[in-house]
């Protein structure tokens, strides 16, 4: 493949990794687009990671994402296994919730993930109730 196409392909992979994360690179679609193998694209991803300085926040982000995916995958195996005991499934669920919480805090603190609170819209403007809504509320209260 000409060097220009390789450079173009790797630039697109890097852009996707930065925007969507390390696990959201559409390998199959890019393989078709650039007429190369999936293995070549996996090598490109690994090369990009290796070329990123270890103290670069992007490198840290990709490492965290990779660790998170591994944890999630292992915990989901336990939950999906019919031979796992109820206690193992409870422990796996608690561990997954803890991992999600911990990683969310890290991602948010380094501005790698938008805070949930920044996405919540709360409308505190009171609205007038219709007569039907008021009657329904009183009727349900009387039926209790």
C-alpha positions in Angstrom: 0.0 0.0 0.0 1.4 3.5 -0.8 2.8 5.4 2.1 0.2 8.2 1.7 -2.7 5.7 2.1 -1.0 4.2 5.2 -0.6 7.7 6.7 -4.1 8.6 5.9 -5.5 5.3 7.4 -3.5 5.8 10.6 -4.6 9.4 10.9 -8.2 8.3 10.7 -7.7 5.6 13.2 -6.0 8.1 15.6 -8.9 10.5 15.2 -11.5 7.8 15.9 -9.5 6.6 19.0 -9.4 10.1 20.3 -13.1 10.8 19.7 -14.7 7.5 20.5 -12.1 5.5 22.5 -9.8 2.6 21.8 -12.5 0.0 21.6 -14.7 1.8 19.1 -12.5 1.7 16.1 -14.7 0.2 13.3 -12.0 -2.3 12.2 -14.1 -4.1 9.6 -15.5 -0.9 8.0 -12.0 0.6 7.8 -10.5 -2.6 6.3 -13.1 -2.3 3.5 -12.5 1.4 3.1 -8.7 1.1 2.9 -8.7 -2.3 1.2 -6.5 -3.9 3.8 -6.8 -6.7 6.3 -8.3 -6.5 9.8 -4.9 -7.7 11.1 -3.2 -4.6 9.5 -5.6 -2.3 11.3 -5.0 -4.0 14.6 -1.3 -3.5 14.0 -2.0 0.2 13.2 -3.9 0.6 16.5 -1.1 -1.1 18.5 1.5 1.1 16.7 -0.4 4.3 17.5 -0.6 3.2 21.2 3.1 2.4 21.3 4.0 5.7 19.7 2.0 7.7 22.2 4.3 8.8 25.1 3.4 6.9 28.3 3.0 10.1 30.3 0.5 11.5 27.7 -3.0 11.7 29.1 -4.3 10.1 25.9 -2.1 7.0 26.5 -3.4 6.9 30.1 -7.0 7.2 28.8 -6.6 4.3 26.4 -5.0 2.2 29.2 -8.0 2.9 31.5 -10.4 2.1 28.7 -8.7 -1.2 28.0 -8.6 -2.2 31.7 -12.3 -1.2 32.0 -13.3 -3.4 29.0 -11.3 -6.4 30.4 -13.0 -6.0 33.8 -16.4 -5.7 32.2 -15.8 -8.7 30.0 -14.7 -10.9 33.0 -17.6 -9.8 35.1 -20.2 -10.4 32.3 -18.8 -14.0 32.0 -19.7 -14.6 35.6 -23.2 -13.1 35.2 -23.9 -15.1 32.0 -22.6 -18.4 33.4 -25.6 -20.6 34.6 -23.2 -22.4 36.9 -22.3 -19.3 38.8 -23.9 -19.2 42.3 -26.3 -16.4 43.2 -23.7 -15.0 45.6 -21.1 -15.0 42.8 -23.5 -13.1 40.6 -24.3 -10.6 43.3 -20.6 -10.1 43.9 -19.9 -9.6 40.2 -22.8 -7.1 39.9 -21.4 -5.1 42.9 -17.9 -5.3 41.4 -19.1 -4.1 38.0 -21.0 -1.2 39.6 -17.9 -0.3 41.6 -15.7 -0.4 38.5 -18.2 1.8 36.5 -18.3 4.3 39.4 -14.5 4.4 39.9 -13.7 4.7 36.2 -16.4 7.4 35.7 -14.8 9.5 38.5 -11.4 9.1 36.9 -12.7 9.9 33.4 -14.7 12.9 34.6 -11.8 14.3 36.6 -9.5 14.3 33.6 -12.3 15.6 31.3 -12.3 12.3 29.3 -16.0 11.9 29.9 -18.6 14.6 30.2 -20.1 14.7 33.7 -23.6 13.3 34.0 -24.6 16.4 35.9 -23.6 18.5 32.9 -26.0 16.6 30.7 -29.0 16.8 33.0 -31.6 19.5 32.3 -34.0 20.2 35.1 -36.9 22.4 34.4 -38.1 24.0 37.6 -40.7 26.1 35.9 -44.1 25.2 37.5 -46.8 24.2 35.0 -50.5 24.6 35.5 -52.4 21.4 36.0 -55.5 20.7 34.0 -58.8 20.1 35.8 -58.6 16.5 34.6 -55.2 16.0 36.2 -56.4 17.5 39.5 -59.5 15.3 39.5 -57.5 12.2 38.6 -55.1 12.9 41.5 -57.9 13.3 44.0 -59.6 10.2 42.7 -56.5 8.1 43.1 -56.0 9.5 46.6 -59.6 8.6 47.5 -59.1 5.0 46.2 -56.1 4.4 48.5 
